[in-house]
Amino acid sequence: MITVVHNFLFNVYPYICLAIFLMGSLARFDRDQYTWKSDSSQLLRSGQLRWGSNMFHAGILFLFLGHLFGQLTPHSVYELLMTAPQKQLLAVVAGGIAGLICFIGLTLLLHRRIFDPRIRLTSHRTDLAILVILWVQLVIGLSTLPASLQHASDPKTMLQLASYLQGIATFRPDASLVVGTDWHFQAHMVLGMTIFLLFPFSRLVHVWSGFASVAYLFRPYQVVRSRRLNVPAGQNQARRAS
């Protein structure tokens, strides 16, 4: 039974989450565009939001890109620049700093949502739920740092997990690569997949708009010319006389 659950979580569940993530986002954009927003509560109180939001977004973007390129880049590519132990140490230090910044920002946002009466009354249950899930995910992710630091000289676990995630991306999943890894690594991956599953049903969909806004950097300048009507002088004098 344990083997069946393990195979489902690490061979089947990732594709269920990705399918709902992509198709659900497209369906929501097509059917409910007026709900495609971040639902900012800045107008109610902006002081704590400014610090919390900036720290959270800076940290989460660094973590997302770090996981994306760090885990999905084949070992043969980055070994031209650094060894696997060096990469592991870099991931622990840089990821730890970014994770701590993100954790502080998210804690401020969660505290604001729960303990500010005005914000709490205007918050949806999904707002609180997704913040709590992200907070738990960050805690689990930070809890993996001591174990990662201990076996930095022999990054076998990192290479196994990277190979597993690369297999998911290339449609060749191999759940056996996850067997034997610490429980918090496995929980971190399963909860991360679940966040992708919940993505289309929460305010997280505004992330798509954030990435799409990068296209504005490459748009050509908009040329605006004033349009002047060439009216004969006789008609202007007739209009003034009338």
Secondary structure in CASP SS format (residue, H / E / C, confidence):
PFRMAT SS
TARGET T0000
AUTHOR 0000-0000-0000
METHOD secondary structure of the structure
MODEL  1
M C 1.00
I H 1.00
T H 1.00
V H 1.00
V H 1.00
H H 1.00
N H 1.00
F H 1.00
L H 1.00
F H 1.00
N H 1.00
V H 1.00
Y H 1.00
P H 1.00
Y H 1.00
I H 1.00
C H 1.00
L H 1.00
A H 1.00
I H 1.00
F H 1.00
L H 1.00
M H 1.00
G H 1.00
S H 1.00
L H 1.00
A H 1.00
R H 1.00
F H 1.00
D H 1.00
R H 1.00
D C 1.00
Q H 1.00
Y H 1.00
T H 1.00
W C 1.00
K C 1.00
S C 1.00
D C 1.00
S C 1.00
S C 1.00
Q C 1.00
L C 1.00
L C 1.00
R C 1.00
S C 1.00
G H 1.00
Q H 1.00
L H 1.00
R H 1.00
W H 1.00
G H 1.00
S H 1.00
N H 1.00
M H 1.00
F H 1.00
H H 1.00
A H 1.00
G H 1.00
I H 1.00
L H 1.00
F H 1.00
L H 1.00
F H 1.00
L H 1.00
G H 1.00
H H 1.00
L H 1.00
F H 1.00
G H 1.00
Q H 1.00
L H 1.00
T C 1.00
P C 1.00
H H 1.00
S H 1.00
V H 1.00
Y H 1.00
E C 1.00
L C 1.00
L C 1.00
M C 1.00
T C 1.00
A H 1.00
P H 1.00
Q H 1.00
K H 1.00
Q H 1.00
L H 1.00
L H 1.00
A H 1.00
V H 1.00
V H 1.00
A H 1.00
G H 1.00
G H 1.00
I H 1.00
A H 1.00
G H 1.00
L H 1.00
I H 1.00
C H 1.00
F H 1.00
I H 1.00
G H 1.00
L H 1.00
T H 1.00
L H 1.00
L H 1.00
L H 1.00
H H 1.00
R H 1.00
R H 1.00
I H 1.00
F H 1.00
D C 1.00
P H 1.00
R H 1.00
I H 1.00
R H 1.00
L H 1.00
T C 1.00
S C 1.00
H C 1.00
R H 1.00
T H 1.00
D H 1.00
L H 1.00
A H 1.00
I H 1.00
L H 1.00
V H 1.00
I H 1.00
L H 1.00
W H 1.00
V H 1.00
Q H 1.00
L H 1.00
V H 1.00
I H 1.00
G H 1.00
L H 1.00
S H 1.00
T C 1.00
L H 1.00
P H 1.00
A H 1.00
S H 1.00
L H 1.00
Q H 1.00
H C 1.00
A C 1.00
S C 1.00
D C 1.00
P C 1.00
K H 1.00
T H 1.00
M H 1.00
L H 1.00
Q H 1.00
L H 1.00
A H 1.00
S H 1.00
Y H 1.00
L H 1.00
Q H 1.00
G H 1.00
I H 1.00
A H 1.00
T C 1.00
F C 1.00
R C 1.00
P C 1.00
D C 1.00
A H 1.00
S H 1.00
L H 1.00
V C 1.00
V C 1.00
G C 1.00
T C 1.00
D C 1.00
W H 1.00
H H 1.00
F H 1.00
Q H 1.00
A H 1.00
H H 1.00
M H 1.00
V H 1.00
L H 1.00
G H 1.00
M H 1.00
T H 1.00
I H 1.00
F H 1.00
L H 1.00
L H 1.00
F H 1.00
P H 1.00
F H 1.00
S C 1.00
R H 1.00
L H 1.00
V H 1.00
H H 1.00
V H 1.00
W H 1.00
S H 1.00
G H 1.00
F H 1.00
A H 1.00
S H 1.00
V H 1.00
A H 1.00
Y H 1.00
L H 1.00
F H 1.00
R C 1.00
P C 1.00
Y C 1.00
Q C 1.00
V C 1.00
V C 1.00
R C 1.00
S C 1.00
R C 1.00
R C 1.00
L C 1.00
N C 1.00
V C 1.00
P C 1.00
A H 1.00
G H 1.00
Q H 1.00
N H 1.00
Q H 1.00
A H 1.00
R H 1.00
R H 1.00
A H 1.00
S C 1.00
END
